[in-house]
Amino acid sequence: IAGATALVLLMGQTVSATENKNVMFVLDASNSMWGQIDGKAKIEIAKSVLQDLAARMPEGAKMGLVAYGHRFDRKLKECDDMELMNPIGHFNAAEAPNAFSFITPKGQTPIARTLNETANWLQEQKGQDNTVVLISDGLESCDEDPCAVSRMLQSKGIVVKPFIIGIGIDDQHKESLRCVGNFYDATNPEVFETVLDLVLEQALHNTTVEVRLLDEEG
C-alpha cells in the first residue's frame, strides 16, 4: 500500500536531483511499437510521456536519447539499426519534438547491440553517474544476449543502473528482460508515466549508508 501511494504521489511532479546525473533513454522503435494500448500506438505513448518528462527534468540532471529499429524495414533484418538521436545534455523540452520527428517504427529489436553501443556513446561521460533507461515492448530479435551485455557493462561500471520499462509487453517476454536490470511493467499510459517517474527518482537519488565501527576509545 505504501508503495502504491508513493507511485501516485510521484505523478506529474518535478523530479529533483543532484549534479552530474546523466540519464540516457533508449527507445524501442521497432515495428511492434505500432501495437496499441487503449486505442493509442505504443510509440506515441512513449513519445508523449518522454516529451512531458523532458519539460520537467530538474537542473543538474542531463538527458540523452537513443533509438533503435527506426531506419530499416524489418524485412531487411538489419541488426545495426540504432542511432544516437541526442547526446547527453542535448535532449530537453526544446529538442524533443525535433528528435521524435525522425523516429518511426520500422525494423528489428537489437537490444544487446544497442546497449553495447550506448555504452560507447557514454564513454565521454565516464566518471559521472550514468543511468540507462530502456523502454521496449518486445524481445531481442537479433540472436544476441542482452543479459550478457548488461552484465559486461555493469562490470565495467559504464552502465551503473539499467532500468527496463516494458510498455504493453507480453508475459512471455518479461523474463527475457528482467535479467538486464530492474524491470517495470507499464500496462497503460498512466502507469507508464508513473513508472517512469519512479525510475527517475531512483536513478537521480543515490542512497548511501555509512557505518562507523568504534572501539571503547572512540
Sine and cosine of phi, psi and omega as CSV:
sin_phi,cos_phi,sin_psi,cos_psi,sin_omega,cos_omega
0.00,0.00,-0.69,0.73,0.01,-1.00
-0.88,0.47,-0.65,0.76,0.01,-1.00
-0.89,0.46,-0.67,0.74,-0.01,-1.00
-0.91,0.41,-0.64,0.77,0.03,-1.00
-0.88,0.48,-0.67,0.75,0.00,-1.00
-0.88,0.47,-0.60,0.80,0.01,-1.00
-0.89,0.46,-0.69,0.72,-0.01,-1.00
-0.90,0.43,-0.67,0.74,-0.04,-1.00
-0.92,0.40,-0.45,0.89,-0.04,-1.00
-0.97,0.23,-0.37,0.93,-0.09,-1.00
-0.90,0.44,0.76,-0.65,0.11,-0.99
0.98,0.22,0.01,1.00,-0.02,-1.00
-1.00,-0.03,0.40,-0.92,0.10,-0.99
-0.99,0.16,0.82,-0.58,-0.02,-1.00
-0.97,0.23,0.69,-0.73,0.03,-1.00
-0.99,-0.11,0.37,-0.93,-0.05,-1.00
-0.37,-0.93,0.24,-0.97,0.12,-0.99
-0.99,-0.17,0.01,-1.00,-0.06,-1.00
-0.96,0.29,0.30,-0.95,0.11,-0.99
0.86,0.50,0.62,0.79,0.09,-1.00
-0.96,-0.29,0.86,-0.52,-0.01,-1.00
-0.91,-0.42,0.75,-0.66,0.04,-1.00
-0.83,-0.56,0.91,-0.42,0.05,-1.00
-0.98,-0.21,0.91,-0.43,0.05,-1.00
-1.00,0.05,0.77,-0.64,0.05,-1.00
-0.93,-0.38,0.93,-0.36,-0.12,-0.99
-0.98,-0.22,0.83,-0.55,0.10,-1.00
-0.95,0.33,0.88,-0.47,0.07,-1.00
-0.84,-0.54,0.56,0.83,0.07,-1.00
-0.97,0.26,0.19,-0.98,-0.12,-0.99
-0.84,0.54,-0.52,0.86,-0.06,-1.00
-0.92,0.39,-0.28,0.96,-0.01,-1.00
-0.95,0.31,-0.05,1.00,0.16,-0.99
-0.98,0.21,-0.19,0.98,0.06,-1.00
-0.85,0.53,0.44,-0.90,-0.13,-0.99
-0.93,-0.38,0.51,-0.86,0.15,-0.99
-0.79,-0.62,0.84,-0.54,-0.02,-1.00
0.80,0.60,0.62,0.79,0.08,-1.00
0.99,0.16,0.15,0.99,-0.02,-1.00
-0.78,-0.62,0.67,-0.74,-0.03,-1.00
-0.88,0.47,0.64,-0.77,-0.01,-1.00
-0.85,0.53,-0.63,0.78,-0.03,-1.00
-0.90,0.43,-0.61,0.79,0.02,-1.00
-0.94,0.35,-0.59,0.81,0.07,-1.00
-0.89,0.46,-0.73,0.68,-0.03,-1.00
-0.88,0.47,-0.71,0.70,0.00,-1.00
-0.88,0.48,-0.70,0.72,-0.04,-1.00
-0.89,0.45,-0.71,0.71,-0.02,-1.00
-0.92,0.38,-0.66,0.75,0.00,-1.00
-0.92,0.39,-0.60,0.80,0.03,-1.00
-0.91,0.41,-0.65,0.76,0.06,-1.00
-0.90,0.44,-0.65,0.76,0.01,-1.00
-0.89,0.45,-0.66,0.75,0.00,-1.00
-0.85,0.53,-0.53,0.85,0.00,-1.00
-0.97,0.22,-0.28,0.96,-0.07,-1.00
-0.94,-0.34,0.00,1.00,-0.03,-1.00
-0.90,0.43,0.65,-0.76,-0.06,-1.00
-0.98,0.18,0.28,-0.96,0.12,-0.99
-0.91,0.42,0.56,-0.83,0.01,-1.00
0.99,-0.10,-0.25,0.97,0.04,-1.00
-0.92,-0.39,0.69,-0.72,-0.02,-1.00
-0.87,-0.49,0.63,-0.78,-0.04,-1.00
-0.93,-0.38,0.43,-0.90,0.17,-0.99
-0.65,-0.76,0.23,-0.97,-0.05,-1.00
-0.66,-0.76,0.79,-0.61,0.12,-0.99
-0.86,-0.51,0.64,-0.77,0.09,-1.00
-0.79,-0.61,0.50,-0.86,0.09,-1.00
-0.68,-0.73,0.46,-0.89,0.05,-1.00
0.99,0.14,0.28,0.96,-0.12,-0.99
-0.94,-0.34,-0.03,1.00,-0.10,-0.99
-0.94,-0.35,-0.40,0.92,-0.06,-1.00
-0.79,-0.62,0.61,-0.79,0.04,-1.00
-0.88,0.47,0.58,-0.82,-0.07,-1.00
-0.88,0.48,-0.43,0.90,0.00,-1.00
-0.91,0.42,-0.38,0.92,0.01,-1.00
-0.98,0.19,-0.24,0.97,0.02,-1.00
0.80,0.60,0.69,0.73,0.00,-1.00
-0.99,0.13,0.88,-0.47,-0.08,-1.00
-0.97,-0.24,0.10,1.00,0.12,-0.99
-0.94,-0.33,0.48,0.88,-0.06,-1.00
-1.00,0.00,0.97,0.26,0.10,-1.00
-0.66,-0.75,0.47,-0.88,-0.10,-1.00
-0.53,-0.85,0.68,-0.73,0.13,-0.99
-0.99,0.15,0.98,-0.19,-0.05,-1.00
-0.96,0.27,-0.68,0.73,0.02,-1.00
-0.58,-0.81,0.87,-0.50,0.06,-1.00
-0.89,0.45,0.26,-0.97,0.06,-1.00
-0.80,0.60,0.76,-0.65,0.03,-1.00
1.00,-0.05,-0.10,0.99,-0.04,-1.00
-0.89,-0.45,0.20,0.98,0.04,-1.00
-0.90,-0.43,0.92,-0.39,-0.02,-1.00
-0.53,-0.85,-0.11,-0.99,-0.07,-1.00
-0.86,0.51,-0.58,0.82,-0.02,-1.00
-0.96,0.28,-0.56,0.83,-0.07,-1.00
-1.00,0.05,-0.38,0.93,-0.12,-0.99
-0.83,0.56,-0.76,0.65,-0.03,-1.00
-0.86,0.51,-0.63,0.78,0.00,-1.00
-0.92,0.40,-0.68,0.73,0.01,-1.00
-0.90,0.44,-0.70,0.72,-0.05,-1.00
-0.93,0.36,-0.43,0.90,-0.02,-1.00
-0.90,0.43,-0.35,0.94,-0.01,-1.00
-1.00,-0.10,0.06,1.00,-0.08,-1.00
-0.94,-0.33,0.95,-0.30,0.07,-1.00
-0.77,-0.64,0.87,-0.48,-0.05,-1.00
-0.84,0.55,0.75,-0.67,-0.04,-1.00
-0.59,-0.80,-0.73,0.69,-0.35,-0.94
-0.92,-0.40,-0.64,-0.77,-0.10,-0.99
-0.99,0.14,-0.03,-1.00,-0.01,-1.00
-0.83,-0.56,0.97,0.24,-0.03,-1.00
-1.00,0.07,0.94,0.35,-0.09,-1.00
-0.89,0.46,-0.75,0.66,-0.07,-1.00
-0.87,0.49,-0.77,0.64,-0.02,-1.00
-0.90,0.43,-0.60,0.80,-0.01,-1.00
-0.92,0.39,-0.68,0.74,0.04,-1.00
-0.87,0.49,-0.67,0.74,-0.01,-1.00
-0.90,0.43,-0.69,0.73,0.00,-1.00
-0.94,0.35,-0.57,0.82,0.05,-1.00
-0.88,0.48,-0.63,0.78,0.06,-1.00
-0.87,0.49,-0.63,0.78,0.05,-1.00
-0.90,0.44,-0.65,0.76,0.02,-1.00
-0.93,0.37,-0.39,0.92,0.01,-1.00
-1.00,0.04,-0.06,1.00,-0.03,-1.00
-0.85,0.53,-0.56,0.83,0.02,-1.00
-0.91,0.42,-0.35,0.94,-0.01,-1.00
-0.98,-0.18,0.33,0.94,-0.04,-1.00
-0.87,0.48,0.66,-0.76,-0.03,-1.00
1.00,-0.07,-0.17,0.99,0.06,-1.00
-0.97,-0.24,0.08,-1.00,-0.03,-1.00
-1.00,0.02,0.99,-0.16,-0.06,-1.00
-0.97,-0.23,0.76,-0.65,0.04,-1.00
-0.84,-0.55,0.68,-0.73,0.09,-1.00
-0.94,-0.35,0.77,-0.63,0.06,-1.00
-0.89,-0.45,0.94,-0.34,0.00,-1.00
-1.00,-0.07,0.81,-0.59,0.03,-1.00
-0.91,-0.41,0.93,-0.38,-0.11,-0.99
-0.57,-0.82,0.36,-0.93,0.04,-1.00
-0.87,-0.50,0.14,0.99,-0.11,-0.99
-0.47,-0.88,-0.27,-0.96,-0.14,-0.99
-0.98,-0.19,0.53,-0.85,0.15,-0.99
-0.77,0.64,0.77,-0.63,-0.06,-1.00
-0.89,-0.46,0.19,0.98,-0.06,-1.00
-0.89,-0.46,0.43,0.90,0.12,-0.99
0.83,0.55,0.60,0.80,0.09,-1.00
-0.82,-0.57,0.10,-0.99,-0.15,-0.99
-0.91,-0.41,0.99,-0.15,0.02,-1.00
-0.86,0.51,-0.54,0.84,-0.03,-1.00
-0.91,0.41,-0.68,0.74,0.02,-1.00
-0.91,0.42,-0.64,0.77,0.03,-1.00
-0.91,0.42,-0.68,0.73,0.01,-1.00
-0.88,0.48,-0.69,0.72,0.01,-1.00
-0.89,0.45,-0.65,0.76,0.00,-1.00
-0.90,0.44,-0.70,0.72,-0.02,-1.00
-0.91,0.41,-0.67,0.74,-0.01,-1.00
-0.91,0.41,-0.58,0.82,0.02,-1.00
-0.91,0.42,-0.44,0.90,0.04,-1.00
-1.00,0.00,-0.10,1.00,-0.01,-1.00
0.96,0.29,0.29,0.96,-0.03,-1.00
-0.99,0.17,-0.77,0.64,0.05,-1.00
-0.95,-0.30,0.98,-0.21,-0.14,-0.99
-0.97,0.23,-0.68,0.74,-0.08,-1.00
-0.71,-0.70,1.00,0.08,0.05,-1.00
-0.98,0.20,0.74,-0.68,0.08,-1.00
-0.86,-0.51,0.59,-0.81,0.05,-1.00
-0.82,-0.57,0.82,-0.57,0.07,-1.00
-0.94,-0.35,0.93,-0.37,0.03,-1.00
-1.00,0.04,0.92,-0.38,-0.05,-1.00
-0.99,-0.16,0.96,-0.28,-0.03,-1.00
0.89,0.45,0.60,0.80,-0.09,-1.00
-0.99,0.11,0.59,-0.81,0.03,-1.00
-0.92,0.40,0.55,-0.84,0.00,-1.00
-0.83,0.56,-0.61,0.79,-0.05,-1.00
-0.93,0.37,-0.31,0.95,-0.03,-1.00
-0.99,-0.12,-0.23,0.97,-0.09,-1.00
-0.88,0.47,-0.70,0.71,-0.06,-1.00
-0.89,0.45,-0.49,0.87,-0.03,-1.00
-0.94,0.34,-0.29,0.96,-0.01,-1.00
-0.96,-0.26,-0.37,0.93,-0.05,-1.00
-0.86,0.50,-0.53,0.85,-0.06,-1.00
-0.96,0.27,-0.24,0.97,-0.01,-1.00
-0.96,0.27,-0.58,0.82,-0.03,-1.00
0.03,-1.00,-0.38,-0.93,0.02,-1.00
-0.95,0.32,0.87,-0.49,-0.11,-0.99
-0.98,-0.20,0.68,-0.73,0.06,-1.00
-0.75,-0.66,0.65,-0.76,-0.05,-1.00
-0.97,-0.26,0.87,-0.49,0.02,-1.00
-0.96,-0.29,0.94,-0.34,-0.12,-0.99
-1.00,-0.03,-0.27,0.96,0.04,-1.00
-0.39,-0.92,0.18,-0.98,-0.07,-1.00
-0.83,0.56,-0.63,0.78,-0.04,-1.00
-0.93,0.38,-0.68,0.74,0.02,-1.00
-0.92,0.40,-0.61,0.79,0.02,-1.00
-0.85,0.52,-0.73,0.68,0.00,-1.00
-0.89,0.45,-0.67,0.74,-0.01,-1.00
-0.90,0.44,-0.71,0.70,0.00,-1.00
-0.89,0.45,-0.66,0.75,0.00,-1.00
-0.90,0.45,-0.65,0.76,0.07,-1.00
-0.88,0.47,-0.66,0.75,0.00,-1.00
-0.90,0.44,-0.69,0.72,0.02,-1.00
-0.86,0.51,-0.69,0.73,-0.03,-1.00
-0.93,0.37,-0.59,0.81,0.06,-1.00
-0.86,0.51,-0.67,0.75,0.02,-1.00
-0.94,0.34,-0.62,0.78,-0.05,-1.00
-0.94,0.34,-0.57,0.82,-0.13,-0.99
-1.00,-0.06,-0.14,0.99,0.00,-1.00
-0.81,-0.59,0.98,-0.21,0.10,-0.99
-0.97,0.24,0.74,-0.68,0.09,-1.00
-0.96,-0.29,0.84,-0.54,0.00,-1.00
-0.82,-0.57,0.45,-0.89,0.04,-1.00
-0.80,-0.60,0.76,-0.65,0.06,-1.00
-0.92,-0.40,0.82,-0.57,0.02,-1.00
-0.91,-0.42,0.85,-0.52,0.03,-1.00
-0.96,-0.29,0.84,-0.54,0.02,-1.00
-0.99,-0.15,0.91,-0.41,-0.07,-1.00
-0.93,-0.37,0.62,-0.78,0.10,-0.99
-1.00,0.05,-0.13,-0.99,-0.08,-1.00
-0.92,0.39,-0.28,0.96,0.03,-1.00
-0.99,-0.13,0.17,0.99,0.05,-1.00
1.00,-0.02,0.00,0.00,0.00,0.00
